[in-house]
Amino acid sequence: MLGVSVADLYAAAFGPGFLLAGLYLVYLVVRSFINPKLGPPVPKEERVTSIKAIMKEVAIGVLPLFLLIGFTLGSILAGLATPTEAAGIGAAGAVILAICYRRLTYAGLKQACISATMTSSMVLLLAVTSNIFGAVFARMGTANWITEAMVALPVPPIVMLAFVIVLVFLLGWPFEWPAIILVFLPIFYPVVEALRPALSQQFGIPPDLFMVWFGALVAVTLQTAYLSPPVAMSAYYLKQVVKEWSLMTIYKGMFEFMVLQCIAIAVVMFIPAIATSFPEQLRKEQSAIQTEEVDDSMNRLEEDPLKEQEREQEREKSREEEPAEKK
C-alpha cells in the first residue's frame, strides 16, 4: 500500500517495538512498587533456584522459538528470502518444533490449516474489494479532491500528519486492522505523499525512508485496534481465558496501556530516528558489501567466425564511406 520494502518495514518496527516493551515494563514495575499487591512475589517454595533447571527450561522452552523467529525474520532482513519464502521457513520450523514437543496431531494440523485458509481468504477478499474501491475512488477524482482540500488547509504539515494519525486511531475502534490498511490507508496515502517534502526536511528523514517511518507510525497506531472497544480482540481473548472477569473490568485495565501506546505514537512521530535508524543502517551495510568479480571468459561460447568476418567487412565499408562524405 505504501510502496516500500517489507524488509524495511520489519526493520523499522524494531525501534517502536522495543519502545513499547520498555514503556510497559517501566509502568508495571512502578505500579508494583507503589502497590505491591498488584505484583506479588513468587512464593519461596515455588521459586526455582537451580541454575541447571533454569538453563534447561530456557533451552527447551525459549531457545527453539527464538531461533525460529530469528531465522524467519533474519532471512528477510538479510535479503536472503522473500516474505513468502520466509513464511514457508517459519511454517516448516513450526511443524518441526511441534514434532519435537510431541504436540503434532491430525486434529491440530487440520485446525491450523482451516484457520490459515480462513484468514488468508479474508485478507485476499479485502485486498480485491479494496482495489476495486480504490480504482473507483480514484476514477471519480475523490482522492485528488481530498488531497488538495487537506493540503490547502492553513495548518503546519505536522498538524496535518497528526490529523491523519488521529483518524487512523479512531478507525481502530470500530474496524479491524485489515480493513484500515486495505481500504482507508490508500485514501490517506496521497495526503501523506504531498507532505513528504516538508516533513522530510523538518525532521531530517531521508526521502526514501519517509514512507517507512510513516508505516511504522501507522503500525504503532493500529496496536490500539487490539485494545480499543468495541472491537478489542485482545479483550475477548482474555475473557475466554478468565471467564469470571467482566468485559468492563478488562476494558478498564486496557485503558491504561492505551495511554502508553499514545505516548509511544507521539515519541515515534517527533523522534523519527527510532523507526528509521535500523533500516538506514541495514542499507548502509548492504551497500558497503563488495561484490567479487569473477572471470567467466573460459565459460563463454566461442564466437561464430562468419559473424566476425561480417563485422570486419562493415567496419571497412564505413571507413571507405567516410572520405567520400568529407569530399
Stockholm file with secondary structure:
# STOCKHOLM 1.0

chainA/1-327         MLGVSVADLYAAAFGPGFLLAGLYLVYLVVRSFINPKLGPPVPKEERVTSIKAIMKEVAIGVLPLFLLIGFTLGSILAGLATPTEAAGIGAAGAVILAICYRRLTYAGLKQACISATMTSSMVLLLAVTSNIFGAVFARMGTANWITEAMVALPVPPIVMLAFVIVLVFLLGWPFEWPAIILVFLPIFYPVVEALRPALSQQFGIPPDLFMVWFGALVAVTLQTAYLSPPVAMSAYYLKQVVKEWSLMTIYKGMFEFMVLQCIAIAVVMFIPAIATSFPEQLRKEQSAIQTEEVDDSMNRLEEDPLKEQEREQEREKSREEEPAEKK
#=GR chainA/1-327 SS CCCCCHHHHHHHHHHHHHHHHHHHHHHHHHHHHHCGGGSCCCCGGGCCCCHHHHHHHIIIIIHHHHHHHHHHHHHHHTTSSCHHHHHHHHHHHHHHHHHHTTCCCHHHHHHHHHHHHHHHHHHHHHHHHHHHHHHHHHHTTHHHHHHHHHHTSSSCHHHHHHHHHHHHHHHTTTSCHHHIIIIIHHHHHHHHHHHHHHHHHHHTCCGGGHHHHHHHHHHHHHGGGGTSSSSCHHHHHHHHHSTTSCHHHHHHHHHHHHHHHHHHHHHHHHCTHHHHHHHHHHHHHHHHCCCCCCCCGGGSCCCCHHHHHHHHHHHHHHHHHHHHHHC
#=GC SS_cons         CCCCCHHHHHHHHHHHHHHHHHHHHHHHHHHHHHCGGGSCCCCGGGCCCCHHHHHHHIIIIIHHHHHHHHHHHHHHHTTSSCHHHHHHHHHHHHHHHHHHTTCCCHHHHHHHHHHHHHHHHHHHHHHHHHHHHHHHHHHTTHHHHHHHHHHTSSSCHHHHHHHHHHHHHHHTTTSCHHHIIIIIHHHHHHHHHHHHHHHHHHHTCCGGGHHHHHHHHHHHHHGGGGTSSSSCHHHHHHHHHSTTSCHHHHHHHHHHHHHHHHHHHHHHHHCTHHHHHHHHHHHHHHHHCCCCCCCCGGGSCCCCHHHHHHHHHHHHHHHHHHHHHHC
//
